[in-house]
Structures are given as C-alpha cells and as structure tokens.
Amino acid sequence: RNTLWTAADEPNAEQGIEITHPFHPLRGQRFEFLHLERARGEPWVVLRGKERVFKLPLAWTNAGPVDPFVLQSAGRSFFRPIDLVALVELVRELTRREV
C-alpha cells in the first residue's frame, strides 16, 4: 500500500493517468495505473500501455502535485528554476570530468 495518497485520492485503473509533462512524446495520453514506487528519492507511477509497462515520475502526470512555479508562470516559462539549477550542476560535473 502506498503512503503518498489517501485511499480517496489514489488513482484507479479505470480512470487512468494522463502524462502532462510538456516535452514528453506521450503527453495528453492516458494509461492504466498499476502502482506507485519510490525511486531516486521521488515517487514514480507504474503504467500499462498497449504494448508494455513503463514508469514515469509522478510529477510528470496529472496525479502529481501541481508545481507552484508552473502554476504561476502559466506557460510563460519553459524551465523551472530547480531544473535550471540541476542543469548547471550537471554541466559543472561534466566539465570537471573533461579536464
């Protein structure tokens, strides 16, 4: 049993879960919800498509919490500040490896 949702909030297989991440190729499509996992320090949903089972970060779906920055930016910003900070850290790490 997952502890991230109450029984009333937990998505059901009939409703499905919609992918909402703006750059995901399956954005706008609904998939059968199988269960919730925790990986890499964040919740992930396990979904069933027509041909396979796959998982995505919960935040990339309509079942995840709404990011306050995304709500406030109302589509005017392609990147969240936290993602830009993570990108800077990744570039720094890759630059250190090349030296």
Secondary structure, DSSP 8 states (H G I E B T S, - for coil): --SSS-TTTS--TTT-EEB--TT-TTTT-EEEEEEEEEETTEEEEEEE-SS-EEEEEGGGBTTS---HHHHHHTTS-SS-HHHHHHHHHHHHHHHHHH-
